Amino acid sequence: MVIKLQDSSDILSDICSSKKLWGIYASHCFFEEPHTEINKAIPFLSEKEAIDFWHKGFIYMLFDTWAEMDYYYKSIVGDDGPTETNPYNGIVKVYALSCDKCGQLMNENT
């Protein structure tokens, strides 16, 4: 038997196209760092969301508009370092991938 596993970009694309919403997939691999450090790299998460993200290592976020998605995408600090809206320059880096409402993958912050 062969089981095909979808990768995170396929899942993001499927979710966005089926719901006709803009989206971001974000992930990290900093489980040794406190969730408060992760929350600095992705600052718009609530305390509970940051803890869940810290435990799971990934999150899918959906938005009604491109402007809303773009605002949040630009605040996530990845390997490129601080962004226009987030000066965090610590050890934690969060990978982010954006997607349009038709399921087309757009930008990644690496």
C-alpha positions as CSV (number, residue, x, y, z in Angstrom):
1,M,0.0,0.0,0.0
2,V,1.2,3.5,-0.8
3,I,0.1,6.5,1.2
4,K,0.7,9.9,-0.3
5,L,1.3,12.5,2.4
6,Q,0.6,16.1,1.5
7,D,3.2,18.6,2.4
8,S,2.3,21.8,4.2
9,S,2.3,24.0,1.0
10,D,-0.2,21.7,-0.6
11,I,-2.4,21.8,2.4
12,L,-2.3,25.6,2.6
13,S,-3.1,25.8,-1.1
14,D,-6.1,23.4,-0.8
15,I,-7.4,25.3,2.3
16,C,-7.2,28.7,0.6
17,S,-8.7,27.7,-2.7
18,S,-11.6,25.7,-1.1
19,K,-12.5,28.5,1.4
20,K,-11.6,31.4,-1.0
21,L,-9.5,33.0,1.7
22,W,-5.9,34.3,1.9
23,G,-3.6,32.3,4.1
24,I,-0.3,31.9,5.8
25,Y,1.4,28.7,6.9
26,A,4.1,29.3,9.6
27,S,6.4,26.8,11.3
28,H,9.4,26.7,13.6
29,C,11.8,24.2,15.1
30,F,12.8,26.1,18.3
31,F,11.3,23.8,20.9
32,E,14.1,24.4,23.4
33,E,13.4,28.2,23.4
34,P,10.6,29.6,25.6
35,H,7.3,30.3,23.8
36,T,7.8,33.9,24.7
37,E,10.8,34.1,22.3
38,I,8.7,32.5,19.6
39,N,6.0,35.1,20.3
40,K,8.5,37.8,19.6
41,A,9.2,36.4,16.1
42,I,5.4,36.1,15.4
43,P,4.0,38.8,17.8
44,F,0.4,38.8,16.9
45,L,-0.4,35.5,18.5
46,S,-2.2,35.5,21.8
47,E,-0.5,33.8,24.8
48,K,-2.5,30.6,24.2
49,E,-1.9,30.6,20.5
50,A,1.8,31.1,21.0
51,I,1.9,28.1,23.4
52,D,0.0,26.0,20.9
53,F,2.3,27.0,18.1
54,W,5.3,26.3,20.3
55,H,4.0,22.8,21.0
56,K,2.8,21.9,17.5
57,G,5.5,23.6,15.5
58,F,3.2,24.9,12.8
59,I,0.0,27.0,12.3
60,Y,-2.3,27.8,9.4
61,M,-3.9,31.2,9.4
62,L,-6.7,32.5,7.2
63,F,-7.6,36.0,6.2
64,D,-10.5,37.7,4.4
65,T,-8.3,40.2,2.5
66,W,-4.9,40.4,0.9
67,A,-4.1,43.5,3.0
68,E,-4.8,41.7,6.2
69,M,-2.8,38.7,5.3
70,D,0.1,40.9,4.0
71,Y,0.1,42.9,7.3
72,Y,0.5,39.8,9.4
73,Y,3.0,38.1,6.9
74,K,5.3,41.1,7.1
75,S,5.4,41.0,10.9
76,I,6.8,37.4,11.0
77,V,10.5,37.3,11.4
78,G,12.2,34.5,9.5
79,D,15.7,33.8,8.3
80,D,15.9,37.2,6.6
81,G,15.9,38.8,10.0
82,P,13.9,41.7,11.3
83,T,11.0,43.1,9.1
84,E,9.7,46.5,8.4
85,T,7.2,46.1,11.2
86,N,9.0,43.7,13.6
87,P,12.5,44.6,14.9
88,Y,13.0,41.3,16.7
89,N,16.5,40.0,16.0
90,G,16.8,37.0,18.4
91,I,17.5,33.4,17.9
92,V,14.0,32.2,16.9
93,K,13.1,32.4,13.3
94,V,9.7,31.5,12.0
95,Y,9.2,30.2,8.4
96,A,6.2,31.7,6.7
97,L,4.5,31.0,3.4
98,S,1.7,33.1,2.0
99,C,-1.1,32.0,-0.4
100,D,-3.8,33.8,-2.3
101,K,-7.5,32.9,-2.2
102,C,-7.2,30.9,-5.4
103,G,-4.6,28.6,-3.9
104,Q,-1.5,30.1,-5.6
105,L,1.5,30.1,-3.3
106,M,3.1,33.6,-3.1
107,N,6.0,34.5,-0.8
108,E,8.2,32.8,1.7
109,N,10.4,34.6,4.2
110,T,13.6,32.7,3.7
